[in-house]
């Protein structure tokens, strides 16, 4: 499993602690140092089953500075994916990427259901 996070993020720290406590092995990647590529984001989006909007870090500084709340509805899916690929800080985190699924954000119940079965 690939665990994509921002080490300074409190939610990412909680998710990492949960993974460790449940002895789930993972490769960790700092989203700021090595942001997901456009191809990776397209694949993660497909495997998530979520609307693309859920991939945006809506509480992030950059999201607010760029006024994306107003701009996203007018953007195509391709434009949104390219935007996400341009800066890791736009991407909601953490991301848990398995062969079959992408989990966006840390919701413990969802992670238990997907990763502990």
Secondary structure, 3 states (H helix, E strand, C coil): CEEEECCCCHHHHHHHHHHHHCCCCCEEEECCCCCCCHHHHHHHHHHHCCCHHHHECCCCHHHHHCCHHHHHHHCCHHHHHHHHHHCHHHECCCEEECCCCEEECCCHHHHHHHHCC
